């Protein structure tokens, strides 16, 4: 059974680290808004020693990033860890991570996108639940912030089961200055792609990043799991399709009990019809419930989901579908 870290509370101390891209790319306005939001939640912040380093890839050396990760978990004054932002290279860190250190001092780590590689490796090698949810930089995005904060609090401040609910509207315009109008889109609700019910351990996150773990010792087992899958608009439908195929061809894929798909950004070109065709033509997914257009991924607001926690899902095209976060 995966280890659930101690929950946060007002007064908790969060360490911001940059396992992917550097904190240096985050504007001062966004930082100020994030720190104001987190301060209003009663949380205090510190920053890894190397988070401002930035190289030709807008990142830093593996050594610097590993030092910040290890120090965050080793520091008894730190209660939880927030990633600064996503990127492209957190999988570079995996051979150097001190898995025993993390396992001996479990703490909640929250982020998404490229952080998927680190999160699933932590589950596989240290047995710790992490959280697919806001980065530090996300707390500086005002669009849908109330719903994002409610979901974050439900998952990281409390241990009671909770149900996901669909946001009334959404946007993928994250970095607008305060006061600017985001292009809010009405939410048509969840898409039931295949009906059914399932309960299982959540794995995955960003689909293409999760695929990077194929064939490595850092991929968690898939027995009795619910796969989370989201992508940003750099991936088009054919990219998403081949990532899904590649994962479905991995040993143990028949252990996946259900598939929960995040909302796609408008620039991805994904539609309900394309996704329906993509899912229903894959024999490996036959008989499994699939719900899409859920509020996680690269749109706002976003829910927080536990990687290694337990989800229950019921996909019913003719009635209310449900997703419940049971163990987190």
Beta strands, then each sheet from edge to edge (+ up, - down):
strand 1: 13-17
strand 2: 44-47
strand 3: 80-83
strand 4: 108-111
strand 5: 130-132
strand 6: 162-163
strand 7: 169-170
strand 8: 185-186
strand 9: 191-194
strand 10: 196-206
strand 11: 225-230
strand 12: 256-263
strand 13: 289-297
strand 14: 305-307
strand 15: 310-315
strand 16: 322-327
sheet 1: 2+ 1+ 3+ 4+ 5+ 14-
sheet 2: 6+ 16- 15+ 10- 11- 12- 13- 9+
sheet 3: 7+ 8-
end
